[in-house]
Amino acid sequence: MSAVEDVVKAWTDPGPMPGYHRHMQAKLRKHWPVLGEALDVLASVEYLLSDEDSDLWDEAIAAVRPPD
């Protein structure tokens, strides 16, 4: 799993404590709204680009990855 996929999973998978997960998402959105929005967008993009579109996903990640 890539680092991006790990971040999306952490943002979208509530695990065994969904209430706490939603509370912490709301807290992050309140205090760091730009980060919260970015995580929402990232999660939406990954959902839209399924495994069938993995080349598109790789291209999207490469486009936002800083140059070496």
C-alpha positions in Angstrom: 0.0 0.0 0.0 1.3 3.4 -0.9 1.6 6.3 1.6 -1.3 8.0 -0.2 -3.4 4.9 0.2 -2.5 4.7 3.9 -3.6 8.3 4.4 -6.9 7.8 2.6 -7.5 4.6 4.6 -6.8 6.5 7.9 -9.2 9.3 6.8 -12.0 7.0 5.6 -11.9 3.9 7.8 -13.5 4.6 11.2 -12.2 1.3 12.6 -13.7 0.1 15.9 -14.6 3.6 17.1 -16.7 5.3 14.4 -18.0 8.0 16.7 -14.5 9.0 17.8 -13.3 8.9 14.2 -16.1 11.3 13.1 -15.3 13.6 16.1 -11.7 13.8 15.2 -12.4 14.4 11.5 -14.7 17.3 12.6 -12.0 18.7 14.9 -9.4 18.6 12.2 -11.8 20.3 9.7 -12.4 23.0 12.2 -8.8 23.7 13.1 -7.1 22.9 9.8 -9.8 23.4 7.2 -7.5 23.3 4.2 -6.1 19.9 5.3 -9.6 18.6 6.0 -10.7 19.6 2.5 -7.6 18.1 0.9 -8.2 14.8 2.7 -11.8 14.8 1.5 -10.8 15.5 -2.1 -8.0 12.9 -1.9 -10.4 10.3 -0.6 -13.0 11.2 -3.3 -10.4 10.9 -6.1 -9.2 7.5 -4.9 -12.7 6.3 -4.7 -13.4 7.5 -8.3 -10.3 5.9 -9.6 -10.8 2.2 -9.0 -8.3 -0.6 -9.5 -9.4 -0.7 -13.1 -8.0 2.8 -13.5 -4.8 2.3 -11.6 -2.8 3.9 -14.4 -4.9 7.1 -14.0 -4.3 6.9 -10.2 -0.5 6.6 -10.7 -0.5 9.5 -13.1 -2.6 11.6 -10.7 -0.2 10.9 -7.8 2.9 11.6 -10.0 1.4 14.9 -11.0 1.2 16.1 -7.4 4.4 14.5 -6.2 7.2 17.0 -5.7 10.2 16.6 -8.0 13.2 14.8 -6.6 
